[in-house]
């Protein structure tokens, strides 16, 4: 219950900040432009693929690329959202107030994480409205759309968990943002130079955020990808709790 109160406070605080509104506006503007570009591209090639057997449809040519682009853009944006969660409390010397409150470290971390995740899910909902608008003019594979929305939600949940951990390590929000972006980018491109035959490369392939995300964007929902994201989130939340607990013991 305490975690939910903290989450509501975090979410309300985000919407009181101009940064949150700016992020929502800029992300929607960029993705809206990309979405319309994909629609124009589909309209241009549609006469050529109309008679092709097994030709890709609207979902494959418009929706999946939209969510692929959203993953890249939000990789850049999420660190700006998570950078202040713990590091700003440390910079403003208000972290001791959190420690003195009658809540556990787990409640503090979960509350801040859930508040951030709620904001990111609002962003996902706004993105989903774009492909849903295509229902007025044509068919849409709602199953693949649901898989894409779930994939982006899991990806952002992973981004938020890592960003929260980096914020718990850093003493300045800017350092937390740069650190989060660096680690996320590394995990995004970690297997770009891998070869499928090498056992060490298969490990890099499994660690890659991009590979698991792309698999879900294709509508291939399997337990391996879901388990990867759940373990990723759980690991960094536990690390964040331990880090905050160590800070409390040092006070």
MARBA-3410 file (N, C-alpha, C, O; in Angstrom, 1 decimal):
251
0.8,-1.2,0.0,0.0,0.0,0.0,0.9,1.3,0.0,0.6,2.2,-0.7 ~ 1.9,1.3,0.8,2.8,2.4,0.8,3.5,2.7,-0.5,3.7,3.8,-0.9 ~ 3.8,1.6,-1.2,4.4,1.7,-2.6,3.4,2.4,-3.5,3.9,3.2,-4.3 ~ 2.2,2.1,-3.4,1.2,2.7,-4.3,1.0,4.2,-4.0,0.9,5.0,-4.9 ~ 1.1,4.6,-2.7,1.1,6.0,-2.4,2.3,6.7,-2.9,2.1,7.8,-3.5
3.4,6.1,-2.8,4.6,6.7,-3.4,4.6,6.8,-4.9,5.0,7.8,-5.5 ~ 4.0,5.8,-5.5,3.9,5.8,-7.0,2.9,6.9,-7.4,3.2,7.6,-8.4 ~ 1.8,7.1,-6.7,0.9,8.2,-7.1,1.5,9.5,-6.9,1.3,10.4,-7.7 ~ 2.4,9.7,-5.9,3.1,10.9,-5.6,4.1,11.2,-6.8,4.2,12.3,-7.2 ~ 4.8,10.1,-7.2,5.8,10.3,-8.2,5.1,10.7,-9.5,5.6,11.6,-10.3
4.0,10.0,-9.9,3.3,10.3,-11.1,2.7,11.7,-11.1,2.8,12.4,-12.1 ~ 2.2,12.1,-10.0,1.7,13.5,-9.9,2.8,14.5,-10.0,2.6,15.5,-10.7 ~ 3.9,14.2,-9.4,5.1,15.1,-9.5,5.6,15.2,-10.9,6.1,16.3,-11.3 ~ 5.5,14.1,-11.7,6.0,14.2,-13.1,5.1,15.2,-13.9,5.6,15.9,-14.7 ~ 3.8,15.1,-13.7,2.9,15.9,-14.5,2.9,17.4,-14.0,2.4,18.2,-14.7
3.5,17.6,-12.9,3.7,19.0,-12.4,4.9,19.6,-13.0,5.2,20.8,-12.9 ~ 5.8,18.7,-13.6,7.0,19.2,-14.2,6.9,19.5,-15.7,6.2,18.7,-16.4 ~ 7.4,20.6,-16.2,7.4,20.8,-17.6,8.1,19.8,-18.5,7.9,19.6,-19.6 ~ 9.1,19.1,-17.8,9.9,18.1,-18.5,9.0,17.0,-19.0,9.2,16.5,-20.2 ~ 8.1,16.5,-18.2,7.2,15.4,-18.6,6.4,15.8,-19.8,6.2,15.0,-20.7
5.8,16.9,-19.7,4.9,17.4,-20.8,5.7,17.6,-22.1,5.2,17.3,-23.2 ~ 6.9,18.1,-21.9,7.8,18.3,-23.1,8.1,17.0,-23.7,8.1,16.9,-25.0 ~ 8.5,16.0,-22.9,8.8,14.7,-23.4,7.6,14.0,-24.2,7.8,13.5,-25.3 ~ 6.4,14.1,-23.6,5.2,13.6,-24.2,5.0,14.3,-25.6,4.7,13.6,-26.5 ~ 5.1,15.6,-25.6,4.9,16.3,-26.8,5.9,16.0,-27.9,5.5,15.8,-29.1
7.1,16.0,-27.6,8.2,15.8,-28.5,8.2,14.4,-29.1,8.3,14.1,-30.3 ~ 8.0,13.4,-28.2,7.9,12.0,-28.6,6.7,11.8,-29.6,6.9,11.1,-30.6 ~ 5.6,12.3,-29.2,4.4,12.1,-30.1,4.6,12.8,-31.4,4.2,12.3,-32.4 ~ 5.2,13.9,-31.4,5.5,14.7,-32.7,6.4,13.9,-33.6,6.1,13.7,-34.8 ~ 7.5,13.4,-33.0,8.5,12.6,-33.8,7.9,11.3,-34.3,8.0,11.0,-35.5
7.2,10.6,-33.4,6.6,9.3,-33.9,5.4,9.5,-34.8,5.2,8.7,-35.7 ~ 4.7,10.6,-34.6,3.6,10.9,-35.5,4.1,11.2,-36.9,3.5,10.7,-37.9 ~ 5.2,11.9,-37.0,5.8,12.1,-38.4,6.3,10.8,-39.0,6.1,10.5,-40.2 ~ 6.9,9.9,-38.2,7.4,8.6,-38.7,6.2,7.7,-39.1,6.3,7.0,-40.1 ~ 5.1,7.8,-38.3,3.9,7.0,-38.6,3.4,7.4,-40.0,3.0,6.6,-40.8
3.2,8.8,-40.2,2.7,9.2,-41.5,3.6,8.9,-42.6,3.2,8.7,-43.7 ~ 4.9,8.9,-42.4,5.9,8.5,-43.4,5.7,7.1,-43.8,5.8,6.8,-45.0 ~ 5.5,6.2,-42.8,5.2,4.8,-43.1,3.9,4.6,-43.9,3.8,3.7,-44.7 ~ 2.9,5.4,-43.5,1.6,5.3,-44.3,1.8,5.7,-45.7,1.3,5.1,-46.6 ~ 2.6,6.8,-45.9,2.9,7.2,-47.3,3.6,6.2,-48.1,3.3,5.9,-49.3
4.6,5.5,-47.4,5.4,4.5,-48.1,4.5,3.3,-48.4,4.6,2.7,-49.5 ~ 3.6,2.9,-47.5,2.7,1.8,-47.8,1.7,2.2,-49.0,1.5,1.3,-49.8 ~ 1.2,3.4,-49.0,0.4,3.8,-50.1,1.1,3.8,-51.5,0.5,3.5,-52.5 ~ 2.4,4.0,-51.4,3.2,4.1,-52.6,3.4,2.7,-53.2,3.4,2.4,-54.4 ~ 3.7,1.7,-52.3,4.0,0.4,-52.8,2.8,-0.6,-52.8,2.9,-1.7,-53.3
1.7,-0.1,-52.3,0.5,-1.0,-52.2,0.1,-1.5,-53.6,-0.3,-2.7,-53.7 ~ 0.1,-0.7,-54.6,-0.3,-1.3,-55.9,0.6,-2.4,-56.4,0.2,-3.3,-57.1 ~ 1.9,-2.3,-56.0,2.9,-3.3,-56.5,2.8,-4.7,-55.7,3.1,-5.7,-56.2 ~ 2.3,-4.6,-54.4,2.2,-5.8,-53.6,0.8,-6.4,-53.6,0.6,-7.4,-53.0 ~ -0.1,-5.7,-54.2,-1.5,-6.1,-54.1,-1.8,-7.5,-54.7,-2.6,-8.3,-54.1
-1.0,-7.9,-55.7,-1.2,-9.2,-56.3,-0.2,-10.2,-55.9,-0.2,-11.3,-56.4 ~ 0.7,-9.9,-55.0,1.7,-10.8,-54.5,1.1,-11.8,-53.5,0.3,-11.4,-52.6 ~ 1.4,-13.0,-53.6,1.0,-14.0,-52.6,1.8,-13.9,-51.3,3.0,-13.9,-51.3 ~ 1.0,-13.8,-50.2,1.7,-13.7,-48.9,2.3,-12.4,-48.7,3.3,-12.2,-47.9 ~ 1.8,-11.3,-49.4,2.4,-10.0,-49.3,2.2,-9.5,-47.8,1.2,-9.7,-47.2
3.2,-8.7,-47.3,3.0,-8.1,-46.0,1.9,-7.1,-46.0,1.6,-6.4,-47.0 ~ 1.2,-7.0,-44.9,0.0,-6.1,-44.7,0.3,-4.9,-44.0,1.5,-4.5,-43.8 ~ -0.7,-4.2,-43.6,-0.6,-2.9,-43.0,0.2,-3.0,-41.7,1.1,-2.2,-41.4 ~ -0.1,-4.1,-40.9,0.6,-4.2,-39.6,2.1,-4.4,-39.8,2.8,-3.9,-39.0 ~ 2.5,-5.2,-40.8,3.9,-5.5,-41.0,4.6,-4.3,-41.5,5.8,-4.0,-41.1
4.0,-3.5,-42.4,4.7,-2.4,-43.0,4.5,-1.0,-42.3,5.3,-0.1,-42.6 ~ 3.6,-0.9,-41.4,3.4,0.4,-40.8,3.5,0.2,-39.2,4.3,1.0,-38.6 ~ 2.8,-0.7,-38.7,2.7,-0.8,-37.2,4.1,-1.3,-36.6,4.6,-0.6,-35.7 ~ 4.6,-2.4,-37.1,5.9,-2.9,-36.6,7.0,-1.9,-36.7,7.8,-1.7,-35.7 ~ 7.2,-1.2,-37.9,8.3,-0.2,-37.9,8.0,0.9,-37.0,9.0,1.5,-36.4
6.8,1.3,-36.7,6.5,2.4,-35.8,7.0,2.0,-34.4,7.6,2.8,-33.7 ~ 6.7,0.8,-33.9,7.1,0.4,-32.6,8.6,0.2,-32.6,9.2,0.4,-31.5 ~ 9.2,-0.2,-33.7,10.7,-0.4,-33.7,11.3,1.0,-33.5,12.3,1.1,-32.8 ~ 10.8,2.0,-34.2,11.3,3.4,-34.1,11.1,3.9,-32.7,11.9,4.6,-32.1 ~ 9.9,3.6,-32.1,9.6,4.0,-30.7,10.6,3.5,-29.7,11.0,4.2,-28.8
11.0,2.2,-29.9,12.0,1.6,-29.0,13.3,2.4,-29.0,13.9,2.6,-27.9 ~ 13.8,2.8,-30.2,15.0,3.6,-30.3,14.9,5.0,-29.7,15.7,5.4,-28.9 ~ 13.8,5.6,-30.0,13.6,7.0,-29.5,13.5,7.0,-28.0,14.0,7.8,-27.3 ~ 12.7,6.0,-27.4,12.5,6.0,-26.0,13.7,5.5,-25.2,13.9,5.7,-24.0 ~ 14.7,4.8,-25.9,15.9,4.5,-25.3,16.7,5.8,-25.0,17.4,5.9,-24.0
16.5,6.8,-25.8,17.1,8.1,-25.6,16.4,8.9,-24.6,17.0,9.7,-23.8 ~ 15.1,8.7,-24.5,14.3,9.6,-23.6,14.1,9.0,-22.2,14.1,9.8,-21.3 ~ 14.0,7.7,-22.0,13.8,7.2,-20.7,14.8,7.6,-19.7,14.4,7.9,-18.5 ~ 16.1,7.6,-20.0,17.1,8.1,-19.0,16.8,9.5,-18.4,17.1,9.8,-17.3 ~ 16.2,10.4,-19.3,15.8,11.7,-18.8,14.7,11.7,-17.8,14.6,12.5,-16.9
13.8,10.6,-17.9,12.7,10.5,-16.9,13.2,9.8,-15.6,12.7,10.2,-14.5 ~ 14.1,8.9,-15.7,14.5,8.1,-14.5,15.7,8.8,-13.8,15.9,8.4,-12.6 ~ 16.3,9.7,-14.4,17.6,10.2,-13.8,17.4,10.9,-12.4,18.3,11.0,-11.6 ~ 16.2,11.4,-12.2,15.9,12.2,-10.9,15.4,11.4,-9.8,15.3,11.9,-8.7 ~ 15.1,10.1,-10.0,14.3,9.4,-9.1,15.0,9.3,-7.7,14.3,9.6,-6.7
16.2,8.9,-7.7,17.0,8.8,-6.4,18.1,9.8,-6.3,18.3,10.4,-5.2 ~ 18.7,10.1,-7.4,19.9,11.0,-7.4,19.5,12.4,-7.0,20.3,13.1,-6.3 ~ 18.3,12.8,-7.4,17.9,14.2,-7.0,17.7,14.3,-5.5,17.9,15.3,-4.8 ~ 17.1,13.2,-4.9,16.9,13.1,-3.5,18.3,13.2,-2.8,18.4,13.9,-1.7 ~ 19.3,12.5,-3.3,20.6,12.6,-2.7,21.3,13.9,-2.9,21.9,14.5,-2.0
21.1,14.5,-4.1,21.7,15.9,-4.3,21.0,16.9,-3.4,21.7,17.8,-2.9 ~ 19.7,16.8,-3.2,19.0,17.8,-2.4,19.1,17.5,-0.9,18.5,18.2,-0.1 ~ 19.8,16.4,-0.6,19.9,16.0,0.8,18.6,15.7,1.5,18.4,15.9,2.7 ~ 17.6,15.2,0.7,16.3,14.8,1.3,16.2,13.2,1.4,15.1,12.7,1.7 ~ 17.3,12.5,1.1,17.2,11.1,1.1,17.0,10.6,2.6,16.4,9.6,2.8
17.6,11.3,3.5,17.4,10.9,4.9,16.0,11.0,5.4,15.6,10.3,6.3 ~ 15.2,11.9,4.8,13.8,12.0,5.1,13.0,10.7,4.7,12.1,10.3,5.3 ~ 13.4,10.2,3.5,12.9,8.9,3.0,13.2,7.8,4.0,12.4,6.9,4.3 ~ 14.5,7.8,4.5,14.9,6.7,5.4,14.2,6.8,6.7,14.0,5.8,7.4 ~ 13.8,8.0,7.1,13.2,8.2,8.4,11.6,7.9,8.3,11.0,7.8,9.4
11.1,7.8,7.1,9.7,7.5,7.0,9.4,6.1,7.3,10.3,5.2,7.2 ~ 8.2,5.8,7.8,7.8,4.4,8.2,7.5,3.5,7.0,6.4,2.9,6.9 ~ 8.4,3.4,6.1,8.3,2.6,4.9,9.6,1.8,4.6,10.6,2.3,5.0 ~ 9.5,0.7,4.0,10.7,-0.1,3.8,11.4,0.4,2.5,10.8,1.2,1.7 ~ 12.6,0.0,2.3,13.4,0.4,1.1,12.7,-0.2,-0.1,12.7,0.4,-1.2
12.1,-1.4,0.0,11.4,-2.0,-1.1,10.2,-1.2,-1.5,10.0,-1.0,-2.7 ~ 9.5,-0.6,-0.5,8.3,0.2,-0.9,8.8,1.5,-1.6,8.1,1.9,-2.5 ~ 9.9,2.1,-1.2,10.4,3.3,-1.8,10.8,3.0,-3.3,10.3,3.7,-4.2 ~ 11.5,1.9,-3.5,12.0,1.6,-4.8,10.8,1.2,-5.7,10.6,1.7,-6.8 ~ 9.9,0.4,-5.2,8.7,-0.1,-6.0,7.8,1.1,-6.3,7.2,1.2,-7.4
7.6,2.0,-5.3,6.8,3.2,-5.5,7.3,4.1,-6.6,6.6,4.5,-7.5 ~ 8.6,4.4,-6.5,9.2,5.2,-7.6,9.2,4.5,-8.9,9.0,5.2,-10.0 ~ 9.4,3.2,-8.9,9.4,2.5,-10.2,8.0,2.4,-10.8,7.8,2.7,-12.0 ~ 7.0,2.1,-10.0,5.6,2.0,-10.5,5.1,3.4,-11.0,4.4,3.5,-12.0 ~ 5.5,4.5,-10.3,5.1,5.8,-10.8,5.7,6.1,-12.1,5.0,6.7,-13.0
7.0,5.8,-12.3,7.7,6.0,-13.6,7.0,5.1,-14.7,6.8,5.6,-15.8 ~ 6.8,3.8,-14.3,6.2,2.9,-15.3,4.8,3.4,-15.7,4.5,3.2,-16.9 ~ 4.0,3.9,-14.8,2.7,4.4,-15.2,2.8,5.5,-16.2,2.0,5.6,-17.1 ~ 3.8,6.4,-16.0,4.0,7.5,-17.0,4.4,6.9,-18.3,3.9,7.4,-19.4 ~ 5.3,5.9,-18.3,5.7,5.3,-19.6,4.6,4.6,-20.3,4.5,4.6,-21.5
3.7,3.9,-19.5,2.6,3.2,-20.1,1.6,4.2,-20.7,0.9,3.8,-21.7 ~ 1.4,5.3,-20.1,0.6,6.4,-20.7,1.1,6.7,-22.1,0.4,6.9,-23.0 ~ 2.4,6.8,-22.2,3.1,7.1,-23.5,2.8,6.0,-24.5,2.6,6.2,-25.6 ~ 2.9,4.7,-24.0,2.6,3.6,-24.9,1.2,3.6,-25.4,0.9,3.4,-26.6 ~ 0.2,4.0,-24.5,-1.2,4.1,-24.9,-1.4,5.2,-26.0,-2.2,5.0,-26.9
-0.7,6.3,-25.9,-0.8,7.3,-26.9,-0.2,6.9,-28.2,-0.7,7.2,-29.3 ~ 0.9,6.0,-28.2,1.5,5.5,-29.4,0.5,4.5,-30.1,0.4,4.5,-31.3 ~ -0.2,3.7,-29.2,-1.1,2.7,-29.8,-2.2,3.3,-30.5,-2.8,2.7,-31.5 ~ -2.6,4.5,-30.1,-3.7,5.2,-30.8,-3.4,5.5,-32.3,-4.4,5.6,-33.1 ~ -2.2,5.6,-32.6,-1.8,5.9,-34.0,-2.2,4.8,-34.9,-3.0,5.0,-35.9
-1.7,3.5,-34.7,-2.2,2.4,-35.6,-3.7,2.1,-35.5,-4.3,1.7,-36.4 ~ -4.3,2.4,-34.3,-5.7,2.1,-34.2,-6.5,3.0,-35.1,-7.6,2.6,-35.6 ~ -6.0,4.2,-35.5,-6.6,5.1,-36.4,-6.8,4.4,-37.8,-7.6,4.8,-38.6 ~ -5.9,3.4,-38.1,-5.9,2.8,-39.4,-7.2,1.9,-39.6,-7.5,1.5,-40.7 ~ -7.9,1.6,-38.5,-9.1,0.8,-38.6,-10.2,1.5,-39.3,-11.1,0.8,-39.8
-10.1,2.8,-39.4,-11.1,3.6,-40.2,-11.0,3.4,-41.7,-11.9,3.6,-42.4 ~ -9.7,3.0,-42.1,-9.5,2.9,-43.6,-9.1,1.5,-44.1,-8.9,1.3,-45.3 ~ -8.9,0.5,-43.2,-8.5,-0.8,-43.6,-8.4,-1.7,-42.5,-8.7,-1.4,-41.3 ~ -8.0,-3.0,-42.8,-7.8,-4.0,-41.8,-6.5,-3.9,-41.0,-5.6,-3.3,-41.5 ~ -6.5,-4.5,-39.9,-5.4,-4.4,-39.0,-5.3,-5.7,-38.2,-6.3,-6.1,-37.7
-4.2,-6.3,-38.1,-4.0,-7.5,-37.3,-3.9,-7.1,-35.8,-2.8,-6.7,-35.4 ~ -5.0,-7.2,-35.1,-5.0,-6.7,-33.7,-4.1,-7.6,-32.8,-3.6,-7.1,-31.8 ~ -3.9,-8.9,-33.2,-3.0,-9.7,-32.4,-1.6,-9.2,-32.5,-0.9,-9.2,-31.4 ~ -1.1,-8.9,-33.7,0.2,-8.4,-33.8,0.4,-7.0,-33.1,1.4,-6.7,-32.6 ~ -0.7,-6.2,-33.2,-0.7,-4.9,-32.6,-0.5,-5.1,-31.1,0.2,-4.3,-30.4
-1.3,-6.0,-30.5,-1.2,-6.3,-29.1,0.2,-6.8,-28.7,0.7,-6.4,-27.6 ~ 0.8,-7.6,-29.6,2.2,-8.1,-29.3,3.2,-6.9,-29.3,4.1,-6.9,-28.5 ~ 3.0,-6.0,-30.3,3.9,-4.8,-30.3,3.7,-4.0,-29.1,4.7,-3.5,-28.6 ~ 2.5,-3.7,-28.7,2.3,-2.9,-27.5,2.8,-3.6,-26.3,3.4,-2.9,-25.4 ~ 2.7,-4.9,-26.1,3.3,-5.6,-25.0,4.8,-5.5,-25.1,5.5,-5.4,-24.0
5.4,-5.7,-26.3,6.8,-5.6,-26.4,7.4,-4.3,-26.0,8.4,-4.2,-25.2 ~ 6.7,-3.2,-26.4,7.2,-1.9,-26.0,7.0,-1.6,-24.5,7.9,-1.0,-23.9 ~ 5.9,-2.1,-24.0,5.7,-2.0,-22.5,6.8,-2.7,-21.7,7.3,-2.1,-20.8 ~ 7.1,-3.9,-22.1,8.2,-4.7,-21.4,9.5,-4.0,-21.6,10.3,-3.9,-20.7 ~ 9.8,-3.5,-22.8,11.1,-2.8,-23.1,11.2,-1.5,-22.2,12.2,-1.3,-21.6
10.1,-0.8,-22.1,10.2,0.4,-21.3,10.3,0.1,-19.8,10.9,0.8,-19.0 ~ 9.6,-1.0,-19.4,9.7,-1.5,-18.0,11.2,-1.8,-17.7,11.7,-1.5,-16.6 ~ 11.9,-2.5,-18.6,13.3,-2.8,-18.5,14.1,-1.5,-18.4,15.0,-1.4,-17.6 ~ 13.8,-0.6,-19.3,14.6,0.7,-19.3,14.4,1.4,-18.0,15.4,1.9,-17.4 ~ 13.2,1.4,-17.4,12.9,2.1,-16.2,13.6,1.5,-15.0,14.1,2.2,-14.1
13.7,0.1,-15.0,14.4,-0.6,-13.9,15.8,-0.3,-13.9,16.4,0.0,-12.8 ~ 16.5,-0.3,-15.1,17.9,0.0,-15.1,18.2,1.5,-14.8,19.1,1.8,-14.1 ~ 17.3,2.4,-15.3,17.5,3.8,-15.0,17.3,4.1,-13.6,18.0,4.9,-13.0 ~ 16.4,3.4,-12.9,16.2,3.6,-11.4,17.5,3.1,-10.7,17.9,3.8,-9.8 ~ 18.1,2.0,-11.1,19.3,1.6,-10.5,20.4,2.5,-10.7,21.2,2.8,-9.7
20.6,3.0,-11.9,21.7,4.0,-12.1,21.4,5.3,-11.3,22.4,5.9,-10.9 ~ 20.2,5.7,-11.2,19.9,6.9,-10.4,20.2,6.6,-8.9,20.6,7.5,-8.2 ~ 20.1,5.4,-8.4,20.4,5.1,-7.0,21.9,5.1,-6.8,22.4,5.2,-5.7 ~ 22.7,4.9,-7.9,24.2,4.9,-7.8,24.7,6.3,-7.9,25.7,6.6,-7.2 ~ 24.1,7.2,-8.7,24.7,8.5,-9.0,24.3,9.5,-8.0,23.3,9.4,-7.3
25.2,10.5,-7.8,25.0,11.6,-7.0,24.4,12.8,-7.7,23.9,13.7,-7.0 ~ 24.4,12.8,-9.0,23.8,13.9,-9.8,22.9,13.3,-10.9,23.3,12.3,-11.5 ~ 21.7,13.9,-11.1,20.8,13.4,-12.2,21.5,13.2,-13.6,21.2,12.3,-14.3 ~ 22.3,14.2,-13.9,23.0,14.2,-15.2,23.9,12.9,-15.4,23.9,12.3,-16.4 ~ 24.6,12.6,-14.3,25.4,11.4,-14.3,24.6,10.2,-14.5,24.9,9.2,-15.2
23.5,10.1,-13.8,22.5,9.0,-13.8,22.0,8.8,-15.3,21.9,7.7,-15.8 ~ 21.6,9.9,-15.9,21.1,9.9,-17.3,22.2,9.4,-18.3,21.9,8.5,-19.1 ~ 23.4,9.9,-18.2,24.4,9.4,-19.1,24.8,8.0,-18.8,25.0,7.2,-19.8 ~ 24.9,7.6,-17.6,25.1,6.2,-17.2,24.0,5.2,-17.8,24.3,4.2,-18.3 ~ 22.8,5.6,-17.6,21.7,4.8,-18.0,21.7,4.7,-19.6,21.5,3.6,-20.1
21.9,5.8,-20.2,22.0,5.7,-21.7,23.1,4.9,-22.2,22.9,4.1,-23.1 ~ 24.3,5.0,-21.6,25.4,4.2,-22.0,25.2,2.7,-21.8,25.5,1.9,-22.7 ~ 24.6,2.3,-20.7,24.4,0.8,-20.4,23.3,0.3,-21.4,23.4,-0.8,-21.9 ~ 22.2,1.1,-21.5,21.1,0.7,-22.4,21.6,0.6,-23.8,21.2,-0.4,-24.5 ~ 22.4,1.5,-24.3,22.9,1.4,-25.7,23.8,0.2,-25.8,23.8,-0.4,-26.9
24.6,-0.1,-24.8,25.5,-1.2,-24.9,24.7,-2.5,-25.0,25.0,-3.4,-25.8 ~ 23.6,-2.6,-24.2,22.8,-3.8,-24.2,22.0,-3.9,-25.5,21.5,-4.9,-25.9 ~ 21.8,-2.7,-26.2,21.0,-2.7,-27.4,21.9,-3.2,-28.6,21.4,-3.9,-29.5 ~ 23.2,-2.9,-28.6,24.0,-3.2,-29.7,25.0,-4.3,-29.4,25.9,-4.6,-30.2 ~ 24.9,-5.0,-28.2,25.9,-5.9,-27.7,26.2,-7.1,-28.7,27.3,-7.6,-28.6
25.3,-7.5,-29.5,25.5,-8.6,-30.3,25.6,-8.3,-31.8,25.5,-9.2,-32.7 ~ 25.9,-7.0,-32.1,25.9,-6.6,-33.5,27.1,-7.3,-34.3,27.0,-7.5,-35.5 ~ 28.1,-7.7,-33.6,29.3,-8.3,-34.3,29.4,-9.8,-34.0,30.4,-10.4,-34.2 ~ 28.3,-10.4,-33.5,28.3,-11.8,-33.1,28.1,-12.7,-34.3,27.5,-12.3,-35.3 ~ 28.6,-13.9,-34.2,28.4,-15.0,-35.1,27.6,-16.1,-34.5,27.9,-16.5,-33.4
26.6,-16.6,-35.2,25.7,-17.6,-34.6,26.4,-18.9,-34.2,25.8,-19.6,-33.3 ~ 27.5,-19.2,-34.8,28.1,-20.5,-34.4,28.9,-20.4,-33.1,29.2,-21.5,-32.6 ~ 29.3,-19.3,-32.6,30.1,-19.2,-31.5,29.3,-19.2,-30.2,28.3,-18.5,-30.1 ~ 29.7,-20.0,-29.2,28.9,-20.1,-28.0,28.9,-18.8,-27.2,27.9,-18.5,-26.6 ~ 30.0,-18.1,-27.2,30.1,-16.8,-26.5,29.2,-15.8,-27.1,28.6,-14.9,-26.5
29.1,-15.9,-28.5,28.2,-15.0,-29.2,26.7,-15.3,-28.9,25.9,-14.4,-28.9 ~ 26.4,-16.5,-28.6,25.0,-16.9,-28.3,24.6,-16.2,-26.9,23.5,-15.9,-26.7 ~ 25.6,-16.1,-26.0,25.4,-15.4,-24.8,25.1,-13.9,-25.0,24.2,-13.4,-24.4 ~ 25.9,-13.3,-25.9,25.7,-11.9,-26.2,24.3,-11.7,-26.9,23.6,-10.8,-26.7 ~ 23.9,-12.7,-27.7,22.6,-12.7,-28.4,21.5,-12.7,-27.4,20.5,-12.0,-27.5
21.7,-13.5,-26.3,20.6,-13.6,-25.3,20.6,-12.3,-24.5,19.5,-11.9,-24.0 ~ 21.7,-11.7,-24.2,21.8,-10.4,-23.4,21.2,-9.2,-24.2,20.9,-8.2,-23.6 ~ 21.1,-9.3,-25.5,20.7,-8.2,-26.3,19.3,-7.8,-26.1,18.4,-8.6,-26.3 ~ 19.0,-6.6,-25.7,17.6,-6.1,-25.6,17.0,-6.1,-27.0,15.8,-6.4,-27.1 ~ 17.7,-5.7,-28.0,17.2,-5.5,-29.3,16.6,-6.9,-29.9,15.6,-6.9,-30.4
17.4,-8.0,-29.7,16.9,-9.3,-30.2,15.6,-9.7,-29.7,14.7,-10.2,-30.4 ~ 15.5,-9.6,-28.3,14.2,-10.0,-27.7,13.1,-9.1,-28.1,12.0,-9.5,-28.3 ~ 13.4,-7.8,-28.2,12.3,-6.9,-28.6,11.9,-7.1,-30.1,10.7,-7.1,-30.3 ~ 12.8,-7.3,-31.0,12.4,-7.6,-32.4,11.6,-8.9,-32.5,10.7,-8.9,-33.3 ~ 12.0,-9.9,-31.7,11.2,-11.1,-31.8,9.7,-10.9,-31.4,8.8,-11.5,-32.0
9.5,-10.1,-30.4,8.1,-9.8,-30.0,7.4,-9.0,-31.0,6.2,-9.1,-31.2 ~ 8.1,-8.0,-31.6,7.5,-7.2,-32.6,7.0,-8.0,-33.8,6.1,-7.6,-34.5 ~ 7.6,-9.1,-34.1,7.2,-10.0,-35.2,5.9,-10.8,-34.8,5.4,-11.5,-35.6 ~ 5.5,-10.6,-33.6,4.3,-11.4,-33.1,4.7,-12.8,-32.6,3.8,-13.6,-32.3 ~ 6.0,-13.0,-32.4,6.4,-14.3,-31.9,6.6,-14.2,-30.4,7.7,-14.0,-29.9
5.5,-14.4,-29.7,5.5,-14.3,-28.2,5.9,-15.6,-27.6,5.2,-16.6,-27.7 ~ 7.1,-15.7,-27.0,7.6,-17.0,-26.4,8.1,-16.7,-25.0,8.4,-15.6,-24.7 ~ 8.2,-17.7,-24.3,8.5,-17.6,-22.9,10.0,-17.1,-22.7,10.3,-16.5,-21.7 ~ 10.9,-17.4,-23.6,12.3,-17.0,-23.5,12.4,-15.5,-23.5,13.1,-14.9,-22.6 ~ 11.7,-14.8,-24.4,11.7,-13.3,-24.4,11.0,-12.7,-23.2,11.5,-11.8,-22.6
9.9,-13.3,-22.8,9.1,-12.8,-21.6,10.0,-13.0,-20.4,10.0,-12.1,-19.5 ~ 10.6,-14.1,-20.2,11.4,-14.4,-19.0,12.6,-13.5,-19.0,13.0,-13.1,-17.9 ~ 13.2,-13.2,-20.1,14.3,-12.3,-20.2,14.0,-10.9,-19.6,14.7,-10.4,-18.7 ~ 12.9,-10.4,-20.1,12.5,-9.0,-19.6,12.1,-9.1,-18.1,12.5,-8.1,-17.4 ~ 11.4,-10.1,-17.7,11.0,-10.2,-16.3,12.2,-10.3,-15.4,12.3,-9.7,-14.3
13.2,-11.1,-15.8,14.4,-11.3,-15.0,15.2,-10.0,-15.0,15.8,-9.6,-14.0 ~ 15.3,-9.3,-16.1,16.0,-8.0,-16.2,15.4,-7.0,-15.2,16.1,-6.4,-14.5 ~ 14.1,-6.9,-15.3,13.4,-6.0,-14.4,13.6,-6.3,-12.9,14.0,-5.5,-12.1 ~ 13.4,-7.6,-12.6,13.6,-8.1,-11.2,15.0,-7.8,-10.7,15.2,-7.4,-9.6 ~ 16.0,-8.1,-11.5,17.4,-8.0,-11.1,17.7,-6.6,-10.8,18.3,-6.3,-9.7
17.3,-5.6,-11.6,17.7,-4.2,-11.3,16.9,-3.6,-10.2,17.4,-2.7,-9.5 ~ 15.7,-4.1,-10.0,14.9,-3.6,-8.8,15.5,-4.1,-7.5,15.6,-3.3,-6.6 ~ 15.9,-5.4,-7.5,16.6,-5.9,-6.3,17.9,-5.2,-6.1,18.2,-4.9,-4.9 ~ 18.7,-4.9,-7.1,19.9,-4.2,-6.9,19.7,-2.8,-6.4,20.4,-2.3,-5.6 ~ 18.6,-2.1,-6.9,18.3,-0.8,-6.4,17.9,-0.8,-4.9,18.3,0.1,-4.2
17.2,-1.8,-4.5,16.8,-1.9,-3.1,18.0,-2.1,-2.2,18.1,-1.5,-1.2 ~ 18.9,-3.0,-2.7,20.1,-3.2,-1.9,21.0,-2.0,-1.8,21.6,-1.7,-0.8 ~ 21.1,-1.2,-2.9,21.8,0.0,-2.9,21.3,1.0,-2.0,22.0,1.7,-1.2 ~ 19.9,1.2,-2.0,19.3,2.1,-1.1,19.4,1.7,0.4,19.6,2.5,1.3 ~ 19.4,0.4,0.6,19.5,-0.1,2.0,20.9,0.1,2.5,21.1,0.4,3.7
21.9,0.0,1.6,23.3,0.3,2.0,23.5,1.8,2.4,24.2,2.1,3.3 ~ 22.8,2.6,1.6,22.9,4.1,1.9,22.2,4.3,3.3,22.7,5.2,4.1 ~ 21.1,3.6,3.6,20.5,3.8,4.9,21.4,3.4,6.0,21.4,4.1,7.0 ~ 22.1,2.3,5.8,23.0,1.8,6.9,24.2,2.7,7.1,24.7,2.7,8.2 ~ 24.5,3.4,6.1,25.7,4.3,6.2,25.3,5.7,6.9,26.2,6.4,7.3
24.1,6.0,7.0,23.6,7.2,7.6,23.8,7.2,9.1,23.5,8.2,9.8
END
